[in-house]
Amino acid sequence: MKALPQLMFQRDLGEVVALWTQAFPDMTVTELAAKGEPRRVSVNPAGQELILFHSPVSHQFDFTPSISIVVSCERADEVDHLAGVLGDGGKTFMPLDSYPFSPRFTWIADRFGVSWQLMQQPEGQG
């Protein structure tokens, strides 16, 4: 038995996968849907397996920042890279800066509405 988060999109997943691959070059993408079915893929940004689903049904809801994907980075330049790629065309909830809990942190939503908390781990943590 295995539980995985599934993120439902009301758009072409190709755009989402392209942006996330730019942010996470080592991310793998595995097609899960059979031919003729709505597109469904498995991805693993920063090692976290997620299912992405292209919903053929239009919904009145979208993503909310109450659930975020938290990416813990070893270096500040990794946070900066992810913030630059994922934040392009998105929304900022907490600007890229130093905070008491992290020397480099930002909380953003990418242009598809997925919320990301990107942080550099303080020295000695990981």
C-alpha positions as CSV (number, residue, x, y, z in Angstrom):
1,M,0.0,0.0,0.0
2,K,1.3,3.5,-0.8
3,A,-0.3,6.9,-0.4
4,L,0.8,9.7,-2.8
5,P,-0.3,13.3,-3.3
6,Q,-2.2,13.9,-6.6
7,L,-2.4,17.4,-8.0
8,M,-5.2,18.0,-10.4
9,F,-4.7,20.5,-13.2
10,Q,-7.3,22.0,-15.6
11,R,-4.6,22.6,-18.3
12,D,-2.1,20.7,-20.4
13,L,0.4,19.0,-18.1
14,G,3.1,19.6,-20.6
15,E,3.4,23.2,-19.5
16,V,3.6,22.1,-15.8
17,V,6.2,19.4,-16.5
18,A,8.3,21.8,-18.7
19,L,8.5,24.4,-15.9
20,W,9.2,21.9,-13.1
21,T,11.9,20.1,-15.3
22,Q,13.6,23.5,-15.7
23,A,13.5,23.9,-11.9
24,F,14.5,20.3,-11.1
25,P,16.6,19.0,-14.1
26,D,17.0,15.5,-12.5
27,M,13.2,15.1,-12.2
28,T,11.8,12.0,-13.9
29,V,8.4,11.9,-15.6
30,T,6.5,8.6,-16.0
31,E,3.3,8.5,-18.0
32,L,0.6,6.6,-16.1
33,A,-2.5,6.9,-18.3
34,A,-3.3,4.6,-21.1
35,K,-3.8,5.9,-24.6
36,G,-7.1,7.8,-24.9
37,E,-7.4,8.5,-21.1
38,P,-6.8,11.9,-19.5
39,R,-3.1,12.5,-19.1
40,R,-1.7,11.3,-15.7
41,V,2.0,11.4,-14.9
42,S,4.3,10.5,-12.0
43,V,7.0,13.1,-11.2
44,N,9.6,13.4,-8.5
45,P,10.7,17.0,-7.9
46,A,13.5,17.0,-5.2
47,G,12.8,13.3,-4.7
48,Q,9.1,13.7,-3.7
49,E,6.9,11.5,-5.8
50,L,3.7,13.2,-6.9
51,I,1.0,12.3,-9.3
52,L,-0.1,15.1,-11.8
53,F,-3.5,14.7,-13.4
54,H,-5.1,16.6,-16.3
55,S,-8.8,16.8,-15.3
56,P,-11.1,16.6,-18.3
57,V,-13.8,18.2,-16.1
58,S,-13.9,21.9,-15.4
59,H,-14.0,22.8,-11.7
60,Q,-14.7,26.0,-9.8
61,F,-11.7,25.4,-7.5
62,D,-8.0,25.5,-7.9
63,F,-4.9,25.1,-5.6
64,T,-4.7,26.9,-2.2
65,P,-1.5,27.9,-0.4
66,S,-2.7,26.1,2.7
67,I,-0.8,23.1,1.3
68,S,2.7,23.6,0.0
69,I,5.5,21.5,-1.4
70,V,8.5,22.3,0.9
71,V,11.9,21.9,-0.7
72,S,14.9,21.9,1.6
73,C,18.1,23.0,0.0
74,E,21.7,22.8,1.2
75,R,22.8,26.0,-0.5
76,A,21.4,29.5,-1.0
77,D,22.0,29.4,-4.7
78,E,19.7,26.3,-5.0
79,V,16.9,28.3,-3.3
80,D,17.6,31.2,-5.6
81,H,17.5,29.0,-8.7
82,L,14.2,27.4,-7.7
83,A,12.6,30.7,-6.7
84,G,13.6,32.3,-10.1
85,V,12.2,29.4,-12.1
86,L,9.1,28.5,-10.1
87,G,8.3,32.1,-9.2
88,D,8.3,33.4,-12.8
89,G,4.7,34.5,-13.5
90,G,3.6,33.3,-10.1
91,K,2.8,34.9,-6.8
92,T,4.9,35.7,-3.7
93,F,3.6,35.0,-0.2
94,M,6.9,35.6,1.6
95,P,9.7,37.3,-0.3
96,L,13.1,35.7,-0.8
97,D,15.1,36.7,2.3
98,S,16.7,35.5,5.6
99,Y,14.3,34.5,8.3
100,P,14.9,33.2,11.9
101,F,14.2,29.6,10.8
102,S,16.2,29.7,7.5
103,P,19.1,31.7,6.1
104,R,17.4,31.8,2.7
105,F,13.6,31.2,2.3
106,T,10.7,32.1,0.1
107,W,7.1,31.0,-0.1
108,I,5.7,31.3,-3.6
109,A,3.0,29.9,-5.9
110,D,4.1,29.0,-9.4
111,R,2.1,30.3,-12.4
112,F,-0.1,27.2,-12.2
113,G,-1.1,27.9,-8.5
114,V,1.1,25.2,-6.8
115,S,2.5,26.6,-3.5
116,W,6.2,26.1,-2.8
117,Q,8.2,26.8,0.3
118,L,11.8,26.9,-0.7
119,M,14.4,27.0,2.1
120,Q,18.1,26.6,2.8
121,Q,18.7,24.5,5.9
122,P,20.5,26.2,8.7
123,E,24.0,25.1,9.4
124,G,24.1,21.7,11.1
125,Q,20.6,20.7,10.0
126,G,19.6,18.6,7.1
